[in-house]
């Protein structure tokens, strides 16, 4: 059975994610974009600028597992982070969120092939784990690719070569943050972070992120 690709995981998991959020916020939506830093904003600011000022957004960076291993009776899933062209994806997540927690997340789905994906369809979030980018200090990533071993049975991940451990979360634990508007930042703040000068070491040409935008309190039930 073919391995599942990142785009397939992103599409299906986002669908489930929004189906939960829509229970209390029917205006929530998601969109993908491309970040390019060449002296100007790396996403379509015209679209973002058209949104009401109270809209709020979080940033998701989807990853796909390239391997599943067995360790003492438990399956562990292996991912790569900072594996874009310039090995600065992690720096970009922290830059875009200005280091604020509950804003930028890695998404680690524990599905290696399409058979697993089909079996868990409509229940993919049960085996999808979220890691706050701010829980992985830049010092543990640097300007190089890193392997991340996700241990679902412990809700932990290990960033290898530095042996940094990171707490994993299910979306169920993040849902109250979304409902209470503690997930993400106001669009205005995200725009401001993106306009700030990017450190010279960050030279990303195409670092694709995924956003979830939420309306302000006055619009939630509108």
Residue frames as a rotation matrix with the C-alpha (Angstrom) as fourth column:
UNK 1
0.580 0.815 0.000 0.00
0.815 -0.580 0.000 0.00
0.000 0.000 -1.000 0.00
UNK 2
0.013 -0.618 0.786 1.46
0.504 -0.675 -0.539 3.43
0.864 0.403 0.303 -0.93
UNK 3
-0.588 -0.276 -0.760 2.71
0.798 -0.351 -0.490 5.72
-0.131 -0.895 0.426 1.79
UNK 4
0.570 0.821 -0.040 0.42
0.816 -0.571 -0.093 8.61
-0.099 0.020 -0.995 2.61
UNK 5
-0.339 -0.708 0.619 1.63
0.723 -0.617 -0.310 12.02
0.602 0.343 0.721 1.49
UNK 6
-0.842 -0.125 -0.524 1.62
0.488 -0.590 -0.643 15.24
-0.229 -0.798 0.558 3.50
UNK 7
-0.835 0.549 -0.040 -1.07
-0.507 -0.740 0.442 16.96
0.213 0.389 0.896 1.44
UNK 8
-0.205 0.777 -0.595 -3.50
0.038 0.614 0.789 14.05
0.978 0.139 -0.155 1.90
UNK 9
-0.376 -0.001 -0.927 -2.98
0.896 0.254 -0.364 14.14
0.235 -0.967 -0.094 5.66
UNK 10
-0.966 -0.052 -0.254 -3.44
0.126 -0.949 -0.287 17.90
-0.226 -0.310 0.923 5.74
UNK 11
-0.643 0.763 -0.066 -6.70
-0.473 -0.328 0.818 17.83
0.602 0.557 0.572 3.78
UNK 12
-0.026 0.694 -0.719 -8.35
0.252 0.701 0.667 15.05
0.967 -0.164 -0.193 5.75
UNK 13
-0.406 -0.176 -0.897 -7.21
0.904 0.070 -0.423 16.08
0.137 -0.982 0.131 9.22
UNK 14
-0.998 0.052 -0.045 -8.16
-0.047 -0.993 -0.112 19.71
-0.050 -0.109 0.993 8.64
UNK 15
-0.375 0.918 -0.130 -11.63
-0.278 0.023 0.960 18.59
0.884 0.396 0.246 7.61
UNK 16
0.105 0.400 -0.910 -12.06
0.712 0.609 0.350 16.75
0.694 -0.685 -0.221 10.92
UNK 17
-0.717 -0.458 -0.526 -10.52
0.696 -0.518 -0.497 19.60
-0.044 -0.722 0.690 12.89
UNK 18
-0.912 0.383 0.143 -12.95
-0.334 -0.900 0.280 22.14
0.236 0.208 0.949 11.46
UNK 19
-0.155 0.904 -0.398 -15.92
0.068 0.411 0.909 19.82
0.986 0.114 -0.125 11.95
UNK 20
-0.119 0.055 -0.991 -15.23
0.965 0.239 -0.103 19.99
0.232 -0.969 -0.082 15.70
UNK 21
-0.886 -0.288 -0.363 -14.68
0.380 -0.900 -0.213 23.75
-0.265 -0.326 0.907 15.76
UNK 22
-0.757 0.627 0.183 -17.87
-0.177 -0.466 0.867 24.34
0.629 0.624 0.464 13.78
UNK 23
-0.204 0.696 -0.688 -19.88
0.826 0.500 0.261 22.98
0.526 -0.515 -0.677 16.71
UNK 24
0.239 0.273 -0.932 -19.41
0.824 -0.564 0.046 26.30
-0.513 -0.779 -0.360 18.47
UNK 25
-0.096 -0.342 -0.935 -18.07
-0.208 -0.911 0.355 28.56
-0.973 0.228 0.016 15.71
UNK 26
0.490 0.405 0.772 -19.64
0.564 0.527 -0.635 28.15
-0.664 0.747 0.030 12.30
UNK 27
0.954 -0.155 -0.256 -17.48
-0.281 -0.760 -0.586 30.94
-0.104 0.631 -0.769 10.82
UNK 28
0.199 -0.949 0.243 -14.16
-0.392 0.150 0.908 29.15
-0.898 -0.276 -0.342 11.37
UNK 29
0.994 0.048 -0.097 -12.28
-0.108 0.374 -0.921 28.25
-0.007 0.926 0.377 8.20
UNK 30
0.294 -0.939 0.181 -8.84
0.217 0.250 0.944 27.15
-0.931 -0.238 0.277 7.10
UNK 31
0.988 -0.068 -0.139 -6.57
-0.150 -0.197 -0.969 28.10
0.038 0.978 -0.205 4.25
UNK 32
0.407 -0.903 0.136 -3.08
0.773 0.420 0.476 27.25
-0.487 -0.088 0.869 3.06
UNK 33
0.971 -0.144 -0.192 -0.50
-0.212 -0.889 -0.405 29.73
-0.113 0.434 -0.894 1.89
UNK 34
0.446 -0.892 0.075 3.10
0.800 0.360 -0.480 30.17
0.402 0.274 0.874 0.86
UNK 35
0.823 -0.263 -0.503 5.58
0.168 -0.734 0.658 32.25
-0.543 -0.626 -0.560 2.85
UNK 36
0.370 -0.751 0.547 8.23
0.834 0.009 -0.552 34.10
0.410 0.660 0.630 0.86
UNK 37
0.704 -0.183 -0.686 10.62
0.382 -0.716 0.584 36.48
-0.598 -0.674 -0.434 2.57
UNK 38
-0.191 -0.723 0.664 12.24
0.978 -0.197 0.067 38.79
0.082 0.662 0.745 0.04
UNK 39
-0.970 -0.241 -0.043 11.62
0.245 -0.954 -0.174 42.17
0.001 -0.179 0.984 1.66
UNK 40
-0.470 0.874 0.123 7.82
-0.768 -0.473 0.431 41.85
0.435 0.108 0.894 1.61
UNK 41
-0.005 0.554 0.832 5.08
-0.824 0.469 -0.317 39.78
-0.566 -0.688 0.455 3.23
UNK 42
-0.876 -0.470 -0.107 5.26
-0.458 0.743 0.488 36.14
-0.150 0.476 -0.866 2.33
UNK 43
-0.590 0.743 0.317 1.53
0.694 0.667 -0.270 35.50
-0.412 0.061 -0.909 2.08
UNK 44
-0.428 0.498 0.754 -1.42
0.617 -0.449 0.646 37.07
0.661 0.742 -0.116 0.34
UNK 45
-0.873 0.009 -0.487 -1.92
0.415 -0.510 -0.753 40.06
-0.255 -0.860 0.441 2.64
UNK 46
-0.763 0.646 -0.021 -4.82
-0.547 -0.626 0.556 41.28
0.346 0.436 0.831 0.54
UNK 47
-0.072 0.740 -0.668 -6.87
0.141 0.671 0.728 38.28
0.987 -0.042 -0.152 1.63
UNK 48
-0.342 -0.109 -0.933 -5.89
0.903 0.236 -0.358 38.63
0.259 -0.966 0.018 5.27
UNK 49
-0.984 -0.095 -0.151 -6.39
0.136 -0.948 -0.287 42.38
-0.116 -0.303 0.946 5.28
UNK 50
-0.542 0.840 0.012 -9.94
-0.381 -0.258 0.888 41.88
0.750 0.476 0.460 4.05
UNK 51
-0.189 0.464 -0.866 -10.85
0.679 0.699 0.226 39.95
0.710 -0.545 -0.447 7.19
UNK 52
0.757 0.512 0.407 -12.53
0.038 -0.656 0.754 41.73
0.653 -0.555 -0.516 10.13
UNK 53
0.039 -0.840 0.541 -10.08
-0.622 -0.444 -0.645 43.12
0.782 -0.311 -0.540 12.65
UNK 54
0.200 0.095 0.975 -11.16
-0.956 0.235 0.173 40.72
-0.213 -0.967 0.138 15.41
UNK 55
0.879 0.130 -0.458 -10.39
-0.287 0.913 -0.291 37.57
0.381 0.387 0.840 13.46
UNK 56
0.291 -0.749 0.595 -7.81
-0.818 0.128 0.561 35.31
-0.496 -0.650 -0.576 15.05
UNK 57
0.747 -0.073 -0.661 -5.57
-0.477 0.635 -0.608 32.69
0.464 0.769 0.439 13.51
UNK 58
0.486 -0.648 0.586 -3.30
-0.338 0.479 0.810 29.85
-0.806 -0.592 0.013 14.48
UNK 59
0.202 -0.544 -0.814 -0.49
-0.969 0.012 -0.248 28.39
0.145 0.839 -0.525 12.36
UNK 60
0.672 0.058 0.738 -0.19
-0.265 0.950 0.167 24.67
-0.691 -0.308 0.654 11.66
UNK 61
-0.092 -0.741 -0.666 2.81
-0.996 0.070 0.059 22.94
0.003 0.668 -0.744 10.09
UNK 62
0.841 0.491 0.230 1.82
-0.482 0.871 -0.098 19.47
-0.248 -0.029 0.968 8.95
UNK 63
-0.356 -0.927 -0.120 4.37
-0.920 0.324 0.221 16.67
-0.165 0.189 -0.968 8.81
UNK 64
0.703 0.537 -0.466 4.12
-0.609 0.793 -0.004 13.13
0.367 0.287 0.885 7.56
UNK 65
0.414 -0.581 0.701 5.80
-0.487 0.510 0.710 10.12
-0.769 -0.635 -0.072 9.15
UNK 66
0.166 -0.423 -0.891 8.37
-0.947 0.182 -0.263 8.40
0.274 0.888 -0.371 6.98
UNK 67
-0.470 -0.353 -0.809 8.62
-0.157 0.935 -0.317 5.31
0.869 -0.022 -0.495 9.17
UNK 68
0.574 0.556 0.601 6.96
-0.750 0.062 0.659 3.40
0.329 -0.829 0.452 12.01
UNK 69
-0.448 -0.765 -0.462 9.09
-0.363 0.628 -0.688 1.30
0.817 -0.140 -0.559 14.35
UNK 70
0.695 0.627 -0.353 8.25
0.041 0.455 0.889 -1.08
0.718 -0.632 0.291 17.18
UNK 71
-0.462 -0.819 0.340 9.80
-0.329 -0.197 -0.924 -0.42
0.824 -0.538 -0.178 20.57
UNK 72
-0.997 0.013 0.081 8.95
-0.068 0.416 -0.907 -2.68
-0.045 -0.909 -0.413 23.51
UNK 73
-0.525 0.838 0.149 5.51
0.806 0.546 -0.229 -3.47
-0.273 0.000 -0.962 22.13
UNK 74
0.350 0.632 -0.692 4.67
0.325 -0.775 -0.543 0.11
-0.878 -0.035 -0.477 21.19
UNK 75
0.315 -0.187 0.931 4.72
0.939 -0.081 -0.334 1.76
0.138 0.979 0.150 17.80
UNK 76
0.063 -0.322 -0.945 6.81
0.323 -0.889 0.325 4.92
-0.944 -0.326 0.048 17.44
UNK 77
0.714 0.307 0.630 6.54
0.692 -0.167 -0.703 7.24
-0.111 0.937 -0.331 14.44
UNK 78
-0.204 -0.931 -0.303 9.46
0.691 -0.356 0.629 9.08
-0.693 -0.081 0.716 12.88
UNK 79
0.852 0.476 0.220 9.21
0.509 -0.652 -0.561 12.52
-0.123 0.590 -0.798 11.29
UNK 80
-0.349 -0.920 0.181 11.60
0.933 -0.359 -0.029 15.17
0.091 0.159 0.983 9.99
UNK 81
0.786 0.513 -0.345 11.46
0.536 -0.844 -0.032 18.83
-0.307 -0.160 -0.938 10.94
UNK 82
0.428 -0.601 -0.675 13.44
-0.367 -0.798 0.478 21.77
-0.826 0.043 -0.562 9.62
UNK 83
-0.226 -0.502 0.835 13.88
0.478 0.690 0.544 19.79
-0.849 0.522 0.084 6.43
UNK 84
0.899 0.438 0.013 13.05
0.245 -0.478 -0.844 22.58
-0.364 0.761 -0.537 4.02
UNK 85
0.727 -0.604 0.326 15.68
0.414 0.008 -0.910 23.89
0.547 0.797 0.256 1.62
UNK 86
0.012 -0.744 0.668 17.44
-0.266 -0.646 -0.715 26.24
0.964 -0.169 -0.206 4.02
UNK 87
-0.200 -0.061 -0.978 16.67
0.727 0.660 -0.190 24.31
0.657 -0.749 -0.088 7.22
UNK 88
-0.982 -0.124 0.140 14.98
0.020 -0.811 -0.584 27.31
0.186 -0.571 0.800 8.76
UNK 89
-0.251 0.966 -0.063 11.36
0.178 0.110 0.978 26.18
0.951 0.235 -0.200 8.99
UNK 90
0.123 0.270 -0.955 11.44
0.960 0.212 0.184 26.10
0.252 -0.939 -0.233 12.79
UNK 91
-0.777 -0.444 -0.446 12.90
0.535 -0.840 -0.095 29.60
-0.333 -0.312 0.890 12.95
UNK 92
-0.823 0.500 0.268 10.07
-0.090 -0.582 0.808 30.78
0.560 0.642 0.524 10.71
UNK 93
0.067 0.873 -0.482 7.40
0.586 0.357 0.728 29.27
0.808 -0.331 -0.488 12.97
UNK 94
-0.039 -0.148 -0.988 8.86
0.972 -0.235 -0.003 31.04
-0.231 -0.961 0.153 15.99
UNK 95
-0.944 -0.322 -0.076 9.29
0.287 -0.911 0.295 34.27
-0.164 0.257 0.952 14.04
UNK 96
-0.591 0.770 0.241 5.74
0.087 -0.236 0.968 34.22
0.802 0.593 0.073 12.73
UNK 97
0.381 0.756 -0.532 4.26
0.622 0.217 0.753 33.56
0.684 -0.617 -0.388 16.20
UNK 98
0.180 -0.436 0.882 6.70
-0.475 -0.823 -0.310 35.98
0.861 -0.363 -0.355 17.89
UNK 99
-0.771 -0.584 -0.255 7.43
-0.121 0.528 -0.841 33.16
0.625 -0.617 -0.478 20.33
UNK 100
-0.318 0.744 0.587 3.86
-0.948 -0.246 -0.202 33.18
-0.006 -0.621 0.784 21.69
UNK 101
-0.938 0.019 0.346 2.60
-0.036 0.988 -0.152 29.75
-0.345 -0.155 -0.926 22.87
UNK 102
-0.189 0.921 0.341 -0.62
0.496 0.390 -0.776 28.25
-0.848 0.022 -0.530 21.51
UNK 103
0.319 0.253 -0.913 -0.05
-0.533 -0.749 -0.394 29.95
-0.784 0.612 -0.104 18.16
UNK 104
0.165 -0.358 -0.919 2.20
-0.936 0.236 -0.260 27.80
0.310 0.903 -0.296 15.95
UNK 105
0.340 0.064 0.938 2.01
-0.566 0.810 0.150 24.01
-0.751 -0.582 0.312 16.06
UNK 106
-0.752 -0.425 -0.503 3.63
-0.651 0.597 0.469 21.06
0.101 0.681 -0.726 14.38
UNK 107
0.417 0.882 0.220 1.03
-0.863 0.461 -0.209 18.43
-0.286 -0.103 0.953 13.44
UNK 108
-0.700 -0.707 -0.098 2.28
-0.713 0.684 0.154 14.84
-0.042 0.178 -0.983 13.63
UNK 109
0.454 0.888 -0.066 -0.29
-0.891 0.452 -0.046 12.33
-0.011 0.079 0.997 12.29
UNK 110
-0.411 -0.591 0.694 0.49
-0.614 0.742 0.268 8.69
-0.673 -0.316 -0.668 13.11
UNK 111
0.711 0.604 0.360 -0.47
-0.062 0.564 -0.823 7.27
-0.701 0.563 0.439 9.71
UNK 112
-0.341 -0.940 0.001 2.16
-0.183 0.068 0.981 5.77
-0.922 0.335 -0.195 7.46
UNK 113
-0.983 -0.016 0.185 0.08
0.170 0.313 0.934 4.36
-0.073 0.949 -0.305 4.63
UNK 114
-0.638 0.770 -0.024 -3.33
-0.640 -0.513 0.572 4.82
0.428 0.380 0.820 3.03
UNK 115
-0.229 0.550 -0.803 -4.72
0.318 0.822 0.472 1.65
0.920 -0.147 -0.363 4.63
UNK 116
-0.603 -0.044 -0.797 -4.31
0.796 -0.102 -0.597 3.17
-0.055 -0.994 0.096 8.10
UNK 117
-0.957 0.234 -0.174 -5.79
-0.237 -0.972 -0.001 6.44
-0.170 0.040 0.985 6.90
UNK 118
-0.444 0.830 -0.336 -8.84
-0.386 0.161 0.908 4.68
0.808 0.534 0.249 5.47
UNK 119
-0.309 0.303 -0.902 -9.34
0.657 0.753 0.028 2.62
0.688 -0.584 -0.432 8.63
UNK 120
-0.485 0.031 -0.874 -9.39
0.799 -0.390 -0.457 5.71
-0.355 -0.920 0.164 10.86
UNK 121
-0.746 0.247 0.618 -11.32
0.279 -0.727 0.627 8.00
0.604 0.640 0.474 8.53
UNK 122
0.309 0.807 0.504 -13.56
-0.047 -0.516 0.855 10.40
0.950 -0.288 -0.121 10.53
UNK 123
0.985 -0.034 -0.168 -11.43
0.171 0.121 0.978 9.51
-0.012 -0.992 0.125 13.60
UNK 124
0.408 -0.893 0.189 -8.03
0.506 0.049 -0.861 10.74
0.760 0.446 0.472 12.42
UNK 125
0.231 -0.310 0.922 -7.63
-0.549 -0.824 -0.139 13.19
0.803 -0.475 -0.361 15.29
UNK 126
0.974 0.115 0.196 -7.45
-0.226 0.572 0.789 10.23
-0.022 -0.813 0.583 17.67
UNK 127
0.520 -0.831 0.198 -3.98
0.741 0.554 0.380 9.54
-0.425 -0.051 0.904 16.27
UNK 128
0.304 -0.420 0.855 -2.86
0.540 -0.664 -0.517 13.05
0.785 0.619 0.025 15.40
UNK 129
0.359 -0.307 -0.881 -0.52
0.905 -0.118 0.410 14.83
-0.230 -0.944 0.235 17.80
UNK 130
0.737 -0.009 0.675 0.20
0.248 -0.927 -0.283 18.54
0.628 0.376 -0.681 18.15
UNK 131
0.096 -0.775 -0.624 3.46
0.987 -0.006 0.160 20.03
-0.127 -0.632 0.765 19.39
UNK 132
0.944 0.189 -0.270 3.72
0.194 -0.981 -0.007 23.71
-0.266 -0.046 -0.963 20.23
UNK 133
0.561 -0.767 0.311 6.68
0.408 -0.071 -0.910 25.15
0.721 0.637 0.273 18.31
UNK 134
0.336 -0.430 0.838 7.67
-0.657 -0.745 -0.118 27.15
0.675 -0.511 -0.533 21.40
UNK 135
0.848 -0.035 0.529 8.18
-0.408 0.595 0.693 23.87
-0.339 -0.803 0.490 23.30
UNK 136
0.601 -0.710 0.366 11.11
0.792 0.592 -0.152 23.11
-0.109 0.381 0.918 20.99
UNK 137
0.551 -0.418 -0.722 13.76
-0.032 -0.876 0.482 25.79
-0.834 -0.243 -0.496 21.67
UNK 138
0.894 -0.237 -0.381 15.67
-0.431 -0.221 -0.875 26.97
0.123 0.946 -0.300 18.61
UNK 139
0.002 -0.965 0.262 18.85
-0.986 0.043 0.163 25.79
-0.168 -0.259 -0.951 20.27
UNK 140
-0.166 -0.003 0.986 17.59
-0.227 0.973 -0.036 22.23
-0.960 -0.229 -0.162 19.89
UNK 141
0.733 0.476 0.485 16.98
0.365 0.326 -0.872 22.64
-0.573 0.817 0.065 16.16
UNK 142
-0.211 -0.881 -0.423 19.48
0.015 -0.435 0.900 25.08
-0.977 0.184 0.105 14.70
UNK 143
0.195 0.209 -0.958 19.97
-0.879 -0.396 -0.266 25.37
-0.435 0.894 0.106 10.97
UNK 144
-0.832 -0.436 -0.343 19.77
-0.544 0.766 0.344 21.68
0.113 0.473 -0.874 10.16
UNK 145
0.076 0.845 -0.529 17.30
-0.550 0.478 0.685 18.88
0.832 0.239 0.501 9.63
UNK 146
-0.700 -0.253 0.667 16.24
-0.710 0.344 -0.615 16.89
-0.074 -0.904 -0.420 12.70
UNK 147
-0.526 0.521 -0.672 14.48
0.100 0.822 0.560 13.62
0.844 0.228 -0.485 13.33
UNK 148
-0.448 0.483 0.752 11.51
-0.890 -0.326 -0.321 13.62
0.090 -0.813 0.576 15.67
UNK 149
-0.793 0.195 -0.576 10.37
0.176 0.980 0.090 10.36
0.583 -0.030 -0.812 17.25
UNK 150
-0.262 0.805 0.532 6.75
-0.857 -0.448 0.256 10.51
0.444 -0.389 0.807 18.39
UNK 151
-0.951 -0.019 -0.308 5.74
0.135 0.873 -0.469 8.12
0.278 -0.488 -0.828 21.17
UNK 152
-0.274 0.928 0.251 1.91
-0.332 -0.336 0.881 8.10
0.902 0.159 0.401 21.13
UNK 153
0.290 0.432 -0.854 1.60
0.553 0.653 0.517 5.87
0.781 -0.622 -0.050 24.21
UNK 154
-0.227 -0.440 -0.869 3.46
0.960 -0.249 -0.124 8.51
-0.161 -0.863 0.480 26.28
UNK 155
0.825 0.515 0.233 2.23
0.561 -0.796 -0.226 11.65
0.069 0.317 -0.946 24.49
UNK 156
0.430 -0.786 -0.445 5.86
-0.102 -0.532 0.841 12.62
-0.897 -0.316 -0.309 24.10
UNK 157
0.946 -0.293 0.137 8.25
0.184 0.140 -0.973 13.28
0.266 0.946 0.186 21.25
UNK 158
0.398 -0.895 -0.200 12.04
0.404 -0.025 0.915 13.19
-0.824 -0.445 0.351 21.15
UNK 159
0.924 -0.256 -0.282 14.01
-0.380 -0.552 -0.742 15.59
0.035 0.794 -0.608 18.97
UNK 160
0.764 -0.633 0.126 17.01
0.577 0.757 0.308 13.45
-0.290 -0.162 0.943 18.12
UNK 161
0.126 -0.901 0.415 20.62
0.650 -0.241 -0.721 14.57
0.750 0.360 0.555 18.01
UNK 162
-0.434 -0.227 0.872 19.78
-0.425 -0.802 -0.420 16.97
0.795 -0.553 0.251 20.85
UNK 163
-0.596 0.273 -0.755 17.64
0.594 0.783 -0.186 14.54
0.540 -0.560 -0.629 22.85
UNK 164
-0.890 0.407 0.205 15.11
-0.455 -0.770 -0.448 17.22
-0.024 -0.492 0.870 23.69
UNK 165
-0.694 0.720 0.007 11.71
0.718 0.692 -0.076 15.91
-0.060 -0.048 -0.997 24.81
UNK 166
-0.880 0.470 0.071 8.52
-0.423 -0.843 0.333 17.64
0.216 0.263 0.940 23.76
UNK 167
-0.584 0.756 0.296 5.00
0.000 0.364 -0.931 17.24
-0.812 -0.544 -0.212 25.13
UNK 168
-0.918 0.380 0.110 2.44
0.169 0.125 0.978 16.03
0.358 0.917 -0.179 22.57
UNK 169
-0.625 0.780 -0.029 -1.20
-0.329 -0.296 -0.897 17.08
-0.708 -0.550 0.442 22.68
UNK 170
-0.533 0.606 0.590 -4.38
0.834 0.494 0.246 15.80
-0.142 0.623 -0.769 21.11
UNK 171
-0.727 0.271 0.631 -6.64
0.142 -0.840 0.524 18.35
0.671 0.471 0.572 19.48
UNK 172
0.286 0.870 -0.401 -9.25
0.609 0.158 0.777 17.60
0.740 -0.466 -0.485 22.13
UNK 173
0.117 -0.317 -0.941 -7.02
0.943 -0.262 0.205 19.36
-0.312 -0.912 0.268 24.68
UNK 174
-0.886 -0.464 -0.011 -6.62
0.427 -0.822 0.377 22.36
-0.184 0.329 0.926 22.34
UNK 175
-0.330 0.836 0.438 -10.31
0.700 -0.095 0.707 22.72
0.633 0.540 -0.554 21.56
UNK 176
0.486 0.522 -0.701 -11.10
0.857 -0.440 0.268 24.70
-0.169 -0.731 -0.661 24.77
UNK 177
-0.399 -0.697 -0.596 -8.34
0.465 -0.714 0.523 27.15
-0.790 -0.069 0.609 23.79
UNK 178
-0.860 0.156 0.487 -10.01
0.438 -0.267 0.859 27.65
0.264 0.951 0.162 20.42
UNK 179
0.083 0.996 -0.039 -13.42
0.828 -0.047 0.559 28.12
0.555 -0.078 -0.828 22.02
UNK 180
0.570 0.086 -0.817 -12.05
0.702 -0.568 0.430 30.62
-0.427 -0.818 -0.384 24.57
UNK 181
0.908 -0.226 0.354 -10.05
0.133 -0.644 -0.753 32.46
0.398 0.731 -0.554 21.87
UNK 182
0.619 -0.766 0.174 -6.73
-0.491 -0.205 0.847 31.59
-0.613 -0.609 -0.503 23.47
UNK 183
0.220 -0.487 0.845 -5.56
0.642 0.724 0.250 29.71
-0.734 0.488 0.472 20.39
UNK 184
0.067 -0.252 0.965 -3.57
0.951 -0.277 -0.138 31.73
0.302 0.927 0.222 17.87
UNK 185
-0.620 -0.312 -0.720 -3.20
0.499 -0.865 -0.056 35.49
-0.605 -0.394 0.692 17.59
UNK 186
0.483 0.757 -0.440 -5.30
0.110 -0.551 -0.827 38.30
-0.869 0.351 -0.350 16.11
UNK 187
0.632 -0.197 0.750 -4.74
0.775 0.178 -0.606 38.68
-0.014 0.964 0.265 12.38
UNK 188
0.897 -0.276 0.345 -3.31
-0.204 -0.951 -0.231 42.15
0.392 0.137 -0.910 13.02
UNK 189
0.556 -0.716 0.422 -0.64
-0.579 0.031 0.814 40.69
-0.596 -0.697 -0.398 15.31
UNK 190
0.401 -0.392 0.828 0.28
0.526 0.839 0.142 37.97
-0.750 0.378 0.542 12.82
UNK 191
0.789 -0.089 0.608 0.63
0.517 -0.441 -0.734 40.60
0.333 0.893 -0.302 10.10
UNK 192
0.823 -0.483 0.298 2.83
-0.557 -0.789 0.260 42.65
0.110 -0.380 -0.918 12.42
UNK 193
0.437 -0.674 0.596 5.05
-0.173 0.588 0.790 39.67
-0.883 -0.448 0.140 13.19
UNK 194
0.491 -0.204 0.847 5.44
0.786 0.523 -0.330 38.91
-0.376 0.827 0.418 9.50
UNK 195
0.867 -0.120 0.484 6.40
0.198 -0.807 -0.556 42.53
0.458 0.578 -0.676 8.78
UNK 196
0.764 -0.638 0.095 9.15
-0.367 -0.308 0.878 42.49
-0.531 -0.706 -0.470 11.38
UNK 197
0.238 -0.776 -0.584 12.64
-0.939 -0.029 -0.343 42.15
0.250 0.630 -0.735 9.96
UNK 198
0.989 0.073 -0.128 13.55
-0.055 0.989 0.136 38.50
0.137 -0.127 0.982 9.57
UNK 199
0.461 -0.878 0.126 16.95
-0.284 -0.012 0.959 37.52
-0.841 -0.478 -0.255 10.97
UNK 200
0.113 -0.491 -0.864 19.60
-0.977 -0.213 -0.008 37.31
-0.180 0.845 -0.504 8.27
UNK 201
-0.796 -0.480 0.368 20.02
-0.449 0.877 0.172 33.60
-0.406 -0.028 -0.914 8.90
UNK 202
-0.128 0.834 0.537 16.45
0.293 0.550 -0.783 32.95
-0.948 0.057 -0.314 7.80
UNK 203
-0.689 -0.238 -0.685 16.33
-0.530 -0.479 0.700 32.86
-0.494 0.845 0.204 4.03
UNK 204
-0.374 0.590 0.716 13.24
0.396 0.799 -0.452 30.77
-0.838 0.114 -0.533 3.35
UNK 205
-0.936 0.109 -0.335 11.93
-0.348 -0.438 0.829 30.97
-0.056 0.892 0.448 -0.21
UNK 206
-0.143 0.925 -0.353 8.97
-0.577 0.212 0.789 28.64
0.804 0.317 0.503 0.09
UNK 207
-0.994 -0.069 -0.085 7.93
0.033 0.553 -0.832 27.58
0.104 -0.830 -0.548 3.58
UNK 208
-0.374 0.927 0.002 4.30
-0.195 -0.081 0.978 26.56
0.907 0.365 0.211 3.39
UNK 209
-0.983 0.165 0.079 2.11
-0.060 0.116 -0.991 26.93
-0.173 -0.979 -0.105 6.45
UNK 210
-0.403 0.913 -0.062 -1.53
0.520 0.284 0.806 26.27
0.754 0.292 -0.589 7.11
UNK 211
-0.942 0.071 0.329 -3.78
-0.268 -0.748 -0.607 28.68
0.203 -0.660 0.723 8.99
UNK 212
-0.288 0.924 -0.252 -7.05
0.884 0.358 0.301 28.43
0.368 -0.136 -0.920 10.87
UNK 213
-0.877 0.013 0.480 -8.90
-0.081 -0.989 -0.121 31.73
0.474 -0.145 0.869 11.22
UNK 214
-0.364 0.747 -0.556 -11.59
0.927 0.349 -0.138 32.34
0.091 -0.566 -0.820 13.83
UNK 215
0.025 0.432 0.901 -14.02
0.332 -0.854 0.401 35.25
0.943 0.289 -0.165 14.06
UNK 216
-0.810 -0.295 0.506 -14.27
-0.285 -0.557 -0.780 37.67
0.512 -0.776 0.368 16.96
UNK 217
-0.900 0.428 -0.081 -16.63
0.292 0.455 -0.842 37.04
-0.323 -0.781 -0.534 19.91
UNK 218
-0.358 0.819 -0.448 -19.40
-0.477 -0.573 -0.666 39.19
-0.803 -0.025 0.596 18.42
UNK 219
-0.144 0.257 -0.956 -19.48
-0.983 0.075 0.168 37.02
0.115 0.964 0.241 15.32
UNK 220
-0.911 -0.362 0.199 -19.34
-0.388 0.915 -0.111 33.53
-0.142 -0.178 -0.974 16.81
UNK 221
-0.528 0.778 0.342 -23.07
0.461 0.600 -0.654 33.03
-0.714 -0.188 -0.675 16.93
UNK 222
-0.207 0.428 -0.880 -23.87
-0.522 -0.809 -0.271 35.32
-0.828 0.403 0.391 14.03
